Amino acid sequence: MAVDHYENFPVASILLPKRLRRPVEIIYHFARQADDFADEGDLPNEERLVKLGNFHAELNRIAANNTPQTPLFHDVAEVVAQYQLPLQLFHDLLDAFSQDVVKKRYVNFDEVLDYCRRSANPVGRLLLHLYEEATPTNLAYSDAICTACKSSISGRM
């Protein structure tokens, strides 16, 4: 899967163990595409939300053990099954991206923290599941790190 976006995923991916490169690539592609629906290009907000809703529907197909309709979600279903990844983490990401469409500013830091809980924390949690290190302590540490990183760069207050 080619990753030709402005972020540094292609460089960082070589630091991953070989066995996890493909699953991380699939998760990245899912998140990158959904995030692009939310805030790239000139689509009207309604169309952005429909595209994100279609991603939710694909996750619901996976949850119901139905065949996904797109190649990306065939891959997501495979990774979810192989690594027992919680689908709720993918839904949380989509909820955050949907929020990006309609909410541009946050009133207070609690709102930023809630946004981080759905936008940054799921990524750390998914990685911990891939590494089979999703202990309560590690999840708490990961959430703290992901929230700190996201809240410090989001600049949305």
C-alpha positions in Angstrom: 0.0 0.0 0.0 1.5 3.3 -1.1 1.4 6.0 1.5 2.0 9.3 -0.2 0.9 11.8 2.3 2.6 14.7 4.1 3.2 12.8 7.3 6.2 10.8 8.3 4.6 7.3 8.4 6.8 5.8 5.7 10.0 6.6 7.5 8.7 5.6 11.0 7.3 2.3 9.7 10.8 0.8 9.1 11.3 1.0 12.9 8.5 -1.5 13.4 9.0 -5.2 13.7 8.4 -6.7 10.3 5.4 -8.8 11.5 3.6 -5.6 12.5 4.3 -3.4 9.5 1.3 -4.6 7.5 -1.2 -4.2 10.4 0.1 -0.8 11.3 -0.1 0.2 7.6 -3.7 -0.8 7.4 -4.6 1.1 10.6 -2.7 4.1 9.3 -4.5 3.9 5.9 -7.9 3.7 7.7 -7.2 6.7 9.9 -5.5 8.7 7.1 -8.4 8.2 4.7 -11.0 9.0 7.4 -9.1 12.1 8.5 -8.8 13.3 5.0 -12.6 12.9 4.6 -13.0 15.2 7.6 -10.6 18.0 6.7 -9.1 17.8 3.3 -10.5 19.2 0.0 -13.6 21.2 -0.7 -16.4 18.8 0.1 -19.5 20.1 1.9 -19.8 19.0 5.5 -22.8 16.8 4.8 -20.8 14.8 2.2 -17.9 14.5 4.6 -20.2 13.1 7.3 -21.7 10.7 4.8 -18.3 9.3 3.9 -17.4 8.9 7.6 -20.8 7.3 8.1 -19.9 4.8 5.4 -16.8 3.8 7.4 -18.9 3.3 10.5 -21.2 1.0 8.4 -18.2 -1.0 7.2 -17.1 -1.5 10.8 -20.6 -2.6 11.7 -20.4 -5.2 8.9 -17.2 -6.5 10.5 -18.8 -6.6 13.9 -21.8 -8.6 12.5 -19.4 -11.0 10.8 -20.6 -9.8 7.4 -18.2 -9.3 4.4 -17.0 -5.7 4.1 -17.7 -4.0 0.8 -14.4 -2.3 0.2 -10.8 -3.6 0.0 -9.7 -1.4 2.8 -12.2 -2.9 5.2 -11.4 -6.5 4.0 -7.9 -5.7 5.3 -9.2 -4.0 8.5 -11.4 -7.1 9.2 -8.4 -9.4 8.8 -6.3 -7.3 11.1 -9.1 -7.0 13.7 -9.6 -10.7 13.7 -5.9 -11.7 13.7 -5.0 -9.3 16.6 -8.4 -9.2 18.4 -8.5 -5.4 18.0 -11.4 -3.7 19.7 -13.6 -2.2 16.9 -14.7 0.5 19.3 -11.3 2.1 18.9 -11.9 2.5 15.2 -15.4 3.9 15.9 -13.8 6.4 18.4 -11.5 7.6 15.7 -14.4 8.1 13.3 -16.3 10.0 16.0 -13.4 12.4 16.4 -13.0 12.9 12.7 -16.8 13.6 12.5 -16.3 16.1 15.2 -13.6 17.8 13.2 -16.1 18.4 10.5 -18.6 20.3 12.7 -16.5 21.7 15.6 -13.6 24.1 15.0 -12.9 25.5 18.4 -13.1 24.1 22.0 -14.5 26.1 24.9 -12.2 24.6 27.6 -9.5 22.1 28.2 -12.0 19.4 29.2 -13.4 19.5 25.7 -9.9 19.1 24.3 -9.3 16.1 26.6 -12.5 14.5 25.4 -11.5 15.0 21.8 -8.1 13.4 22.5 -9.8 10.4 24.1 -11.3 9.7 20.7 -8.7 11.1 18.3 -5.2 10.2 19.7 -5.7 7.6 22.4 -7.2 5.0 20.1 -4.1 4.9 18.0 -1.9 4.2 21.1 -4.3 1.6 22.3 -4.4 -0.1 18.9 -0.6 -0.3 18.9 -0.6 -1.8 22.3 -3.0 -4.5 21.2 -0.8 -5.3 18.2 2.2 -5.7 20.5 0.1 -7.8 22.9 0.9 -5.3 25.7 -2.6 -3.8 26.3 -2.4 -4.1 30.1 -4.4 -1.6 32.2 -1.1 0.2 33.2 0.2 0.4 29.7 -3.2 1.6 28.4 -3.2 4.4 31.0 0.4 5.4 30.2 -0.4 5.4 26.5 -3.5 7.5 26.9 -1.5 10.0 29.0 1.2 10.3 26.3 -1.2 10.4 23.4 -3.4 13.0 25.0 -0.4 15.1 26.0 1.0 15.1 22.4 -2.4 15.7 20.7 -3.5 18.4 23.1 -0.2 20.3 22.9 -0.3 20.4 19.1 -4.0 20.8 18.4 -4.1 24.5 19.3 -7.9 24.5 19.1 -8.8 26.4 22.2 
